[in-house]
Amino acid sequence: MFRLSRVMFIVMFLLMALSFSAAVTAQEPTPTTESRYLTMRDGVEIAVDVIYPPSFDPAQAYPTLMQATRYWRGYQGIETWQARPEIGALVANGYVVVMVDARGTGASGGDRLIEWSADEIADYGEIINWIAAQPWSNGRVGTFGVSYAGTTAELAAVPNAPALAAVSNQYSNFDPLFYLAHPGGVFTKWFVRRWSDYNAALDRNDVCAVIQAGSEAECDPAQLPTTGVRQADSDSDGTVLASLLTERFSANVYDSVNTITYRGESYGDSGLSVDSVSVYAQREAIESSDAPMFTWVSWLDTATADGALSRYLTFSNPQRVIIGPWSHGGAYHTDPFLDADTPVDPSLEAQFGLMLEYFDSQLKTDAPSPVESSITYYTLNSGEWKTTSVWPPEGVVMQSWYFGAENTLATEMPADANGADSYTVDFTATTGDATRWHSVMTSGDIIYPDRAAEDEKLLTYTSAPLTEAVEITGSPVVTLNLASTESDGALHVYLEAIAPDGRVTYITEGVLRLIHHPLSSALPPYVQLGPYRSYAEADAQPLVPGETTEIVITLYATSVLIEEGSSIRVSIAGHDASVFRRYPAEGTPVLTVERSSAFPSRIDLPVVEQ
């Protein structure tokens, strides 16, 4: 299968490598790999693999695809084109592929104070320039990758290397602090801890620790066909790599992120903020590159869809955006209205084919086809794909649904002058162990079981059965007139559908730490999909216990069809035990949600007019 995946799947890749090696015969032309060091402007040596197509002719000019990763560019003793079928397919289609170990990772030198540092990104510009200067290069380079490598693919545009002609950024994070590590200011401690341990294992070249941090699988070093990251050809005995492992420094990710509360705070001792190295902060440089982007994300993969939509609405680069129902990396179909074993559609092969078609049109010719900016998106529970050049799509209007007595949800505003519901936060409430927040670490399936039992732990508001189907496409916004017995806390708000048989299906959610509730009138750093809050320390404000405060939460964008006869539900929790830290650390908040004519609470749904 073609899988644009990262080294987290090292076990799968190693097993695949053995089977692929056995299948290749001496008579077949095969790719060749040159593993070498490139010396950067400051003397740091960066490890790269140059993978040449079968029957490579140095007198010909080839387009090049570059992937920069912090998850090892390759494995010692195993050819990358064998271990990763998509790399084999790229070189078979006439591309030279250059794999790069990011500064301070894999077999590369340099320290690593923060992910995506300015030095790391400058390296990519130098490497692209080096590629363009090679006699086998046609002078056109594309960057590609999933997750971290998807982010480096677009950040490689920052140095404005003239040869960079196309970017494919898949499942990457536009705002990694407040869309992933601290969504809504609520710490995803499970993910950050696992990712931190995983990176630390990679950076000390500990294969078994890598496997166990990524999958908790058993590991016997004697049974592994590799000793770790691929060494340079000039480092046959591994002495250079061994020296690098003792010399370089990598900041601990968990320790660096754990204490962050506000936007702009330092990442560990780096003196830099995560915001400063995020894609959105590089807007001017990326726009000046004018590099077209092929962006592939999912409605249910953390907030990658929100990032893709904000990038589309903010950056002037030509962008072709695909938003579908996939797990992180695209291996699983995740439409929650379908059976969990529904085959992924498009298949991984078809997904790869679309990316290859894009690169062919941009890199194999001196007159590339213009990329027309558009968003192609899948509507959950319908199986339909639609394409739009604007967002929200034409015909979408915001429709208010109000919370009412006896846990109802209706389009009529409450008439009663008084009305409120009390909810004691249940810290056992959870969305499960295969959520949108898990897949970013595991690349596994995203499965939300029937939510009926968990909803009994939450405060819910449910509509009458719909008399006609409703399509919701965009970003729902929930407004709560809320009081709490505590000055801090978290809100986890879910949009769900209830089928006639009572099954409750998760659609999307919103997350907010309550000290971040104030909205801001300042100019946001990128186009927001709902009301803007800065997450800055200057704007933070604890709740006054017992005092009613208007709280606005934007749910993550979605597109879904809710069928006639089904009901719409909004569920409110004060915690999700799946991956999140609890707030406050001690005590049990009691929340009061007002639903009176004076203090109405509601959800505004982006509904497609019929």
C-alpha positions as CSV (number, residue, x, y, z in Angstrom):
1,M,0.0,0.0,0.0
2,F,1.1,3.6,-0.4
3,R,1.3,5.3,3.0
4,L,2.6,8.7,3.6
5,S,3.5,7.8,7.1
6,R,6.1,8.6,9.7
7,V,8.5,6.4,11.7
8,M,6.0,5.8,14.4
9,F,5.1,2.7,12.3
10,I,8.6,1.5,12.5
11,V,7.5,-2.1,13.3
12,M,5.2,-2.2,10.3
13,F,7.9,-0.7,8.1
14,L,10.6,-3.1,9.2
15,L,8.4,-6.1,8.6
16,M,7.4,-4.7,5.2
17,A,11.1,-4.0,4.4
18,L,11.9,-7.7,4.9
19,S,9.1,-8.8,2.6
20,F,10.0,-6.2,0.0
21,S,13.7,-7.2,0.1
22,A,12.8,-10.8,-0.6
23,A,10.6,-9.8,-3.6
24,V,13.3,-7.8,-5.4
25,T,15.5,-9.9,-7.7
26,A,19.0,-9.1,-8.9
27,Q,17.7,-8.8,-12.5
28,E,15.4,-5.9,-11.8
29,P,16.7,-2.3,-12.0
30,T,16.4,-0.9,-8.5
31,P,16.8,2.6,-7.0
32,T,20.1,3.5,-5.5
33,T,20.7,5.6,-2.4
34,E,23.5,7.9,-1.4
35,S,23.6,8.7,2.3
36,R,25.7,11.8,3.0
37,Y,26.2,14.9,5.0
38,L,25.6,18.4,3.8
39,T,27.5,21.2,5.7
40,M,25.3,24.1,6.6
41,R,26.3,27.8,6.8
42,D,27.2,27.4,10.5
43,G,29.2,24.2,10.1
44,V,26.4,21.9,11.3
45,E,26.2,18.7,9.2
46,I,22.8,17.6,8.2
47,A,22.2,13.9,7.1
48,V,20.4,13.4,3.8
49,D,19.6,10.4,1.7
50,V,19.4,11.0,-2.1
51,I,17.4,8.2,-3.6
52,Y,17.8,7.9,-7.4
53,P,15.3,6.3,-9.7
54,P,15.9,2.9,-11.2
55,S,18.1,3.1,-14.3
56,F,19.2,6.6,-13.2
57,D,21.1,8.5,-15.9
58,P,23.2,11.4,-14.5
59,A,23.1,13.1,-17.9
60,Q,19.3,13.5,-17.6
61,A,17.4,16.2,-15.6
62,Y,15.1,15.0,-12.9
63,P,12.5,16.7,-10.7
64,T,13.1,16.3,-7.0
65,L,10.9,15.7,-4.0
66,M,12.3,16.5,-0.5
67,Q,10.9,15.4,2.8
68,A,12.4,16.7,6.1
69,T,11.5,14.8,9.2
70,R,12.4,14.5,12.9
71,Y,11.3,10.8,12.8
72,W,14.5,9.4,11.1
73,R,14.9,9.8,7.3
74,G,15.8,6.1,7.0
75,Y,16.8,2.9,8.9
76,Q,20.3,1.4,9.1
77,G,20.6,-1.6,6.8
78,I,17.2,-1.1,5.1
79,E,16.5,0.8,1.9
80,T,14.0,3.5,2.5
81,W,12.4,2.8,-0.9
82,Q,11.7,-0.8,0.3
83,A,10.5,0.1,3.8
84,R,8.3,3.0,2.6
85,P,6.4,2.0,-0.5
86,E,5.4,5.6,-1.4
87,I,9.1,6.5,-1.7
88,G,9.6,3.5,-4.0
89,A,6.6,4.7,-6.1
90,L,8.0,8.2,-6.3
91,V,11.4,7.2,-7.6
92,A,9.7,4.7,-10.0
93,N,7.8,7.6,-11.4
94,G,10.9,9.5,-12.3
95,Y,11.6,11.5,-9.2
96,V,14.8,11.9,-7.2
97,V,13.8,11.8,-3.6
98,V,15.8,13.6,-0.9
99,M,15.1,12.5,2.7
100,V,16.4,14.9,5.4
101,D,17.0,14.4,9.2
102,A,16.0,17.6,10.8
103,R,18.7,19.5,12.7
104,G,19.4,17.8,16.0
105,T,17.6,14.6,15.1
106,G,18.3,11.3,13.4
107,A,21.9,11.3,12.2
108,S,22.1,15.1,11.9
109,G,24.2,17.4,14.0
110,G,23.2,20.6,15.8
111,D,21.2,21.3,19.0
112,R,17.4,21.3,19.2
113,L,16.1,24.0,21.5
114,I,12.6,24.0,19.9
115,E,10.8,22.3,17.0
116,W,10.9,24.1,13.7
117,S,13.5,26.6,14.8
118,A,14.7,29.3,12.4
119,D,18.0,27.4,11.9
120,E,16.1,24.2,11.1
121,I,14.0,26.0,8.4
122,A,17.1,27.8,7.0
123,D,18.7,24.4,6.5
124,Y,15.8,23.4,4.2
125,G,16.4,26.4,2.0
126,E,20.1,25.5,1.7
127,I,19.3,21.9,0.9
128,I,16.9,23.0,-1.8
129,N,19.5,25.2,-3.3
130,W,22.0,22.3,-3.2
131,I,19.5,20.1,-5.0
132,A,19.0,22.7,-7.7
133,A,22.7,23.0,-8.3
134,Q,23.1,19.2,-8.9
135,P,23.8,18.2,-12.6
136,W,20.9,15.8,-12.5
137,S,18.3,18.4,-11.2
138,N,15.8,20.0,-13.6
139,G,15.7,22.9,-11.2
140,R,12.3,22.2,-9.8
141,V,11.8,20.9,-6.2
142,G,8.7,19.9,-4.3
143,T,8.3,19.2,-0.6
144,F,6.0,16.7,0.9
145,G,5.1,15.0,4.2
146,V,2.5,14.0,6.8
147,S,2.2,15.5,10.3
148,Y,5.6,17.0,11.4
149,A,7.0,16.5,7.9
150,G,3.9,18.1,6.5
151,T,4.7,21.2,8.6
152,T,8.3,21.2,7.4
153,A,7.0,20.9,3.8
154,E,5.3,24.3,4.0
155,L,7.9,25.9,6.3
156,A,10.5,25.0,3.6
157,A,8.9,27.9,1.6
158,V,10.1,30.4,4.3
159,P,13.7,30.8,2.9
160,N,12.2,31.5,-0.6
161,A,14.6,29.1,-2.3
162,P,14.0,29.8,-6.1
163,A,13.8,26.1,-7.0
164,L,10.9,25.3,-4.6
165,A,7.9,24.9,-7.0
166,A,5.3,22.9,-5.1
167,V,4.3,21.9,-1.5
168,S,2.2,19.0,-0.3
169,N,1.4,19.5,3.4
170,Q,-0.8,16.7,4.8
171,Y,-2.3,16.5,8.3
172,S,0.0,19.3,9.5
173,N,-0.7,21.8,12.3
174,F,-1.1,25.4,11.4
175,D,-1.2,26.4,15.1
176,P,0.3,23.5,17.0
177,L,0.0,25.1,20.5
178,F,-3.7,25.9,20.6
179,Y,-4.9,23.4,18.1
180,L,-2.9,20.4,19.4
181,A,-0.9,20.7,22.6
182,H,-3.3,23.0,24.4
183,P,-6.5,23.1,22.4
184,G,-8.6,25.9,23.8
185,G,-5.9,26.2,26.5
186,V,-6.6,22.6,27.8
187,F,-3.5,20.5,28.0
188,T,-3.5,17.2,26.0
189,K,-1.2,15.6,28.5
190,W,-1.5,12.1,27.1
191,F,-0.5,13.1,23.6
192,V,2.3,15.4,24.7
193,R,3.8,12.9,27.1
194,R,3.8,10.1,24.5
195,W,5.1,12.3,21.7
196,S,7.8,13.6,24.0
197,D,8.9,10.1,25.1
198,Y,8.8,9.0,21.4
199,N,11.0,11.9,20.2
200,A,13.5,11.4,23.1
201,A,13.8,7.7,22.1
202,L,14.4,8.7,18.5
203,D,17.0,11.3,19.5
204,R,19.1,8.8,21.5
205,N,18.7,6.2,18.7
206,D,17.0,3.6,21.0
207,V,14.9,1.4,18.6
208,C,13.0,-0.5,21.3
209,A,12.1,2.7,23.2
210,V,10.8,4.1,19.9
211,I,8.6,1.1,19.3
212,Q,7.3,1.1,22.9
213,A,6.7,4.9,23.0
214,G,4.8,4.7,19.8
215,S,2.7,1.5,20.2
216,E,3.5,-0.1,23.6
217,A,4.5,-3.2,21.6
218,E,6.9,-5.8,22.9
219,C,10.4,-5.4,21.6
220,D,13.3,-7.8,21.4
221,P,16.4,-6.0,20.1
222,A,17.8,-9.3,18.8
223,Q,14.9,-9.7,16.5
224,L,15.0,-6.3,14.9
225,P,16.5,-6.0,11.4
226,T,18.0,-2.5,12.1
227,T,20.1,-0.9,14.8
228,G,18.4,2.5,14.3
229,V,18.7,5.6,12.2
230,R,20.5,5.2,8.9
231,Q,24.2,6.2,9.0
232,A,26.0,8.2,6.3
233,D,27.9,6.1,3.8
234,S,31.1,7.7,5.1
235,D,30.2,6.6,8.6
236,S,30.3,2.9,8.0
237,D,31.4,2.1,11.6
238,G,28.9,4.5,13.2
239,T,31.6,6.6,15.0
240,V,30.3,9.9,13.7
241,L,26.7,9.1,14.7
242,A,27.9,7.9,18.2
243,S,29.7,11.2,18.7
244,L,26.7,13.2,17.6
245,L,24.5,11.4,20.0
246,T,26.7,12.4,22.9
247,E,27.3,16.0,21.8
248,R,24.0,17.4,20.7
249,F,21.2,18.7,22.9
250,S,17.4,18.3,22.5
251,A,14.9,20.0,24.8
252,N,12.4,17.7,26.4
253,V,9.1,18.3,24.7
254,Y,6.9,17.5,27.7
255,D,8.8,19.7,30.1
256,S,8.9,22.5,27.6
257,V,5.1,22.5,26.9
258,N,3.7,21.3,30.2
259,T,4.0,24.7,32.0
260,I,2.7,26.8,29.1
261,T,-0.6,28.5,29.8
262,Y,-0.6,31.6,27.6
263,R,0.3,32.4,24.0
264,G,3.8,33.8,23.7
265,E,5.3,31.9,26.7
266,S,8.8,30.5,26.3
267,Y,9.2,26.9,25.2
268,G,11.4,25.6,28.0
269,D,14.7,27.5,28.2
270,S,14.7,28.4,24.5
271,G,13.6,32.0,24.9
272,L,11.3,31.3,21.9
273,S,7.6,30.7,21.9
274,V,5.8,27.9,20.0
275,D,3.8,30.7,18.3
276,S,7.0,32.2,16.9
277,V,7.9,29.0,15.0
278,S,4.4,28.1,13.9
279,V,3.4,28.2,10.3
280,Y,0.9,31.1,10.8
281,A,3.7,33.3,12.1
282,Q,5.6,32.8,8.8
283,R,2.9,34.2,6.6
284,E,4.9,37.0,4.9
285,A,7.7,34.7,3.9
286,I,5.5,31.8,2.8
287,E,3.3,34.2,0.8
288,S,6.3,35.7,-0.9
289,S,7.4,32.3,-2.1
290,D,4.1,32.0,-4.0
291,A,4.5,28.2,-3.8
292,P,1.3,26.4,-4.5
293,M,0.0,24.0,-1.8
294,F,-1.8,20.7,-2.0
295,T,-3.3,20.3,1.5
296,W,-4.9,17.1,2.7
297,V,-6.6,17.0,6.2
298,S,-9.5,15.4,8.0
299,W,-12.6,16.7,9.9
300,L,-11.7,14.3,12.7
301,D,-7.9,14.7,13.0
302,T,-7.2,17.0,15.9
303,A,-7.9,20.5,14.4
304,T,-6.0,20.0,11.1
305,A,-9.1,20.9,9.1
306,D,-9.5,24.2,11.1
307,G,-5.8,25.0,10.4
308,A,-6.2,24.2,6.7
309,L,-9.3,26.5,6.4
310,S,-7.6,29.3,8.3
311,R,-4.5,29.0,6.1
312,Y,-6.8,29.0,3.0
313,L,-8.5,32.2,4.2
314,T,-5.3,33.9,5.3
315,F,-2.4,33.0,2.9
316,S,-2.4,34.2,-0.7
317,N,-0.6,31.1,-2.0
318,P,-2.6,29.0,-4.5
319,Q,-4.1,26.2,-2.4
320,R,-5.9,23.0,-3.2
321,V,-7.4,21.7,0.0
322,I,-8.9,18.3,0.5
323,I,-10.9,17.6,3.7
324,G,-12.1,14.1,4.3
325,P,-13.1,11.5,6.8
326,W,-9.7,10.0,7.7
327,S,-7.5,9.1,10.5
328,H,-4.1,10.9,10.9
329,G,-2.2,9.8,7.9
330,G,-5.2,8.6,6.0
331,A,-5.2,4.9,6.5
332,Y,-8.7,4.6,8.1
333,H,-12.2,5.8,7.1
334,T,-13.6,7.7,10.1
335,D,-17.1,8.8,9.1
336,P,-18.7,8.1,12.6
337,F,-22.0,7.2,10.9
338,L,-20.4,4.3,9.1
339,D,-19.2,0.9,10.4
340,A,-15.7,1.1,11.9
341,D,-14.3,-1.3,9.4
342,T,-15.5,0.6,6.3
343,P,-12.6,0.7,3.8
344,V,-10.9,4.0,3.5
345,D,-12.1,6.0,0.5
346,P,-10.2,7.1,-1.6
347,S,-7.9,4.2,-1.0
348,L,-4.3,5.0,0.1
349,E,-3.2,4.2,-3.5
350,A,-5.7,6.7,-4.8
351,Q,-4.7,9.3,-2.2
352,F,-1.1,8.9,-3.3
353,G,-2.1,9.1,-7.0
354,L,-3.7,12.5,-6.4
355,M,-0.5,13.8,-4.8
356,L,1.6,12.4,-7.6
357,E,-0.7,14.0,-10.2
358,Y,-0.3,17.3,-8.5
359,F,3.5,17.1,-8.4
360,D,3.7,15.9,-12.0
361,S,1.8,19.0,-13.1
362,Q,4.1,21.3,-11.2
363,L,7.6,19.7,-11.4
364,K,7.9,17.8,-14.6
365,T,7.4,20.8,-16.9
366,D,8.8,24.3,-17.3
367,A,5.3,25.5,-17.8
368,P,3.3,24.2,-14.8
369,S,-0.4,24.2,-14.7
370,P,-1.8,27.0,-12.5
371,V,-3.2,25.7,-9.2
372,E,-6.7,27.1,-8.8
373,S,-7.5,27.6,-5.1
374,S,-10.4,25.4,-4.0
375,I,-11.7,23.3,-1.1
376,T,-13.0,19.8,-1.8
377,Y,-14.8,18.4,1.2
378,Y,-16.7,15.3,2.3
379,T,-20.0,15.6,4.1
380,L,-20.3,13.0,6.9
381,N,-23.3,10.7,6.8
382,S,-23.9,11.4,3.1
383,G,-20.9,10.1,1.3
384,E,-20.9,13.2,-0.9
385,W,-18.0,15.3,-2.0
386,K,-18.4,19.0,-2.9
387,T,-16.0,21.7,-4.1
388,T,-16.1,25.4,-3.3
389,S,-13.7,28.3,-3.8
390,V,-15.1,30.2,-0.7
391,W,-15.5,29.3,2.9
392,P,-18.1,29.0,4.3
393,P,-19.6,27.7,1.1
394,E,-22.3,29.6,-0.5
395,G,-25.8,29.0,0.9
396,V,-24.6,28.5,4.5
397,V,-26.5,30.6,7.1
398,M,-26.2,30.6,10.9
399,Q,-29.2,29.2,12.6
400,S,-29.7,29.5,16.4
401,W,-30.9,26.6,18.5
402,Y,-31.7,27.5,22.1
403,F,-31.4,25.5,25.3
404,G,-34.8,25.0,27.0
405,A,-36.5,23.5,29.9
406,E,-36.3,19.7,30.4
407,N,-33.1,19.6,28.4
408,T,-34.6,20.6,25.1
409,L,-33.1,22.3,22.1
410,A,-35.3,24.4,19.8
411,T,-35.1,27.3,17.4
412,E,-37.4,29.4,19.5
413,M,-35.8,31.7,22.1
414,P,-36.9,30.9,25.7
415,A,-39.9,32.9,26.9
416,D,-39.4,32.2,30.6
417,A,-37.8,35.0,32.6
418,N,-36.2,32.3,34.8
419,G,-34.5,29.0,34.0
420,A,-31.3,27.3,34.6
421,D,-29.7,23.9,34.9
422,S,-27.1,22.7,37.4
423,Y,-24.4,20.2,36.5
424,T,-21.7,18.7,38.8
425,V,-18.6,17.9,36.7
426,D,-18.1,14.2,36.3
427,F,-14.3,13.6,36.0
428,T,-14.9,10.1,34.7
429,A,-16.5,11.3,31.5
430,T,-14.5,10.3,28.4
431,T,-14.8,10.2,24.7
432,G,-12.8,6.9,24.6
433,D,-9.4,5.7,23.6
434,A,-9.5,6.1,19.8
435,T,-10.4,9.8,19.4
436,R,-9.2,12.6,17.2
437,W,-6.6,13.4,19.8
438,H,-5.2,9.8,19.9
439,S,-4.8,9.3,16.1
440,V,-2.2,12.1,15.8
441,M,0.1,9.9,17.9
442,T,-0.9,6.4,16.8
443,S,-2.2,7.1,13.2
444,G,-4.8,4.5,14.2
445,D,-8.5,4.5,13.5
446,I,-10.7,7.1,15.1
447,I,-13.8,5.5,16.7
448,Y,-16.4,7.2,18.8
449,P,-18.7,4.5,20.2
450,D,-22.4,5.1,20.8
451,R,-22.4,8.1,23.2
452,A,-25.7,7.4,24.9
453,A,-24.1,6.0,28.1
454,E,-21.5,8.7,28.4
455,D,-24.1,11.4,27.8
456,E,-25.8,10.3,31.0
457,K,-22.7,11.8,32.8
458,L,-23.1,15.2,31.0
459,L,-25.5,18.1,30.7
460,T,-27.4,17.6,27.5
461,Y,-29.9,19.5,25.3
462,T,-31.7,17.6,22.6
463,S,-34.0,18.7,19.8
464,A,-37.2,17.0,18.7
465,P,-36.8,14.6,15.8
466,L,-36.1,16.7,12.6
467,T,-39.0,16.9,10.1
468,E,-36.5,17.3,7.3
469,A,-32.7,16.6,6.9
470,V,-30.3,19.3,7.9
471,E,-26.8,19.8,6.5
472,I,-24.3,21.5,8.8
473,T,-21.2,22.8,7.1
474,G,-18.8,25.1,8.9
475,S,-18.0,26.0,12.5
476,P,-20.8,25.7,15.1
477,V,-20.6,28.3,17.9
478,V,-21.9,27.7,21.4
479,T,-22.8,30.6,23.7
480,L,-23.3,29.7,27.3
481,N,-24.4,32.0,30.1
482,L,-22.5,30.1,32.8
483,A,-21.7,30.3,36.4
484,S,-19.3,28.0,38.3
485,T,-18.4,27.3,41.9
486,E,-14.7,27.5,40.9
487,S,-12.6,30.3,39.3
488,D,-11.0,27.9,36.8
489,G,-12.2,24.9,34.9
490,A,-12.6,23.4,31.4
491,L,-15.5,23.0,29.1
492,H,-15.8,20.2,26.6
493,V,-18.9,20.8,24.4
494,Y,-20.0,18.2,21.9
495,L,-22.3,18.3,18.9
496,E,-24.1,14.9,18.4
497,A,-26.9,13.3,16.4
498,I,-29.4,10.9,17.9
499,A,-30.8,8.3,15.5
500,P,-34.4,7.1,15.8
501,D,-33.1,3.9,17.5
502,G,-31.4,6.0,20.2
503,R,-27.8,5.7,19.1
504,V,-25.9,8.9,19.8
505,T,-23.2,9.8,17.3
506,Y,-20.3,12.2,17.9
507,I,-19.9,14.8,15.2
508,T,-17.5,17.4,16.6
509,E,-16.5,19.3,19.8
510,G,-15.1,22.5,21.2
511,V,-12.7,22.8,24.1
512,L,-11.9,25.8,26.4
513,R,-10.1,26.4,29.6
514,L,-12.3,28.9,31.4
515,I,-9.6,31.4,32.4
516,H,-9.3,32.0,28.6
517,H,-13.0,32.9,28.2
518,P,-12.6,36.6,27.4
519,L,-12.9,37.4,23.7
520,S,-10.5,39.9,22.1
521,S,-11.1,42.8,19.8
522,A,-7.5,42.9,18.7
523,L,-6.5,41.9,15.1
524,P,-6.0,38.1,15.1
525,P,-2.8,36.6,13.7
526,Y,-4.8,34.7,11.1
527,V,-8.4,34.4,10.0
528,Q,-10.5,32.9,12.7
529,L,-13.4,30.4,12.1
530,G,-15.3,31.9,15.0
531,P,-15.0,34.7,17.6
532,Y,-11.4,35.5,18.5
533,R,-9.6,35.0,21.8
534,S,-6.0,35.8,22.2
535,Y,-4.9,33.3,24.9
536,A,-2.6,36.0,26.1
537,E,-1.9,36.4,29.7
538,A,-3.0,40.0,29.6
539,D,-6.5,38.9,28.5
540,A,-6.9,35.9,30.9
541,Q,-9.5,36.3,33.6
542,P,-10.6,33.8,36.2
543,L,-14.3,33.3,36.8
544,V,-15.9,34.9,39.8
545,P,-17.5,31.9,41.5
546,G,-21.3,32.2,41.4
547,E,-21.3,35.0,38.9
548,T,-22.9,34.4,35.5
549,T,-20.5,35.0,32.6
550,E,-21.1,34.7,28.9
551,I,-18.8,32.0,27.5
552,V,-18.4,31.6,23.7
553,I,-16.9,28.4,22.3
554,T,-16.3,27.6,18.6
555,L,-16.5,23.9,17.8
556,Y,-14.1,22.4,15.3
557,A,-15.3,22.7,11.7
558,T,-17.4,19.9,10.2
559,S,-19.7,19.0,7.4
560,V,-22.4,16.6,8.3
561,L,-25.9,15.5,7.2
562,I,-28.4,14.9,10.0
563,E,-31.2,12.9,8.6
564,E,-34.9,13.4,8.9
565,G,-36.2,11.7,12.1
566,S,-32.9,12.2,13.9
567,S,-32.3,14.7,16.7
568,I,-29.6,17.3,17.3
569,R,-27.9,17.2,20.7
570,V,-25.5,19.5,22.5
571,S,-23.7,17.9,25.4
572,I,-21.6,19.8,28.0
573,A,-18.8,18.3,30.1
574,G,-16.3,19.7,32.5
575,H,-13.6,17.2,31.6
576,D,-12.7,14.5,29.1
577,A,-10.5,11.8,30.7
578,S,-9.4,10.5,27.3
579,V,-6.2,12.6,26.9
580,F,-6.8,15.9,28.8
581,R,-5.6,17.4,32.0
582,R,-8.3,18.2,34.5
583,Y,-9.1,21.7,35.7
584,P,-9.1,22.7,38.4
585,A,-6.5,20.2,39.8
586,E,-8.6,19.8,42.9
587,G,-12.2,20.3,43.8
588,T,-15.4,19.5,41.8
589,P,-17.0,22.4,40.0
590,V,-20.7,22.8,39.9
591,L,-21.8,24.6,36.7
592,T,-25.0,26.5,36.2
593,V,-26.2,27.1,32.7
594,E,-28.8,29.8,32.3
595,R,-31.5,29.4,29.7
596,S,-33.9,32.2,30.4
597,S,-35.2,35.0,28.2
598,A,-32.7,37.4,29.9
599,F,-29.7,35.0,29.7
600,P,-30.3,32.6,26.8
601,S,-27.8,29.9,26.0
602,R,-27.6,28.5,22.5
603,I,-25.7,26.9,19.6
604,D,-25.4,28.6,16.3
605,L,-25.3,26.0,13.5
606,P,-23.9,26.8,10.0
607,V,-26.8,25.3,8.1
608,V,-27.0,24.8,4.3
609,E,-30.2,26.4,3.0
610,Q,-32.4,24.1,1.2
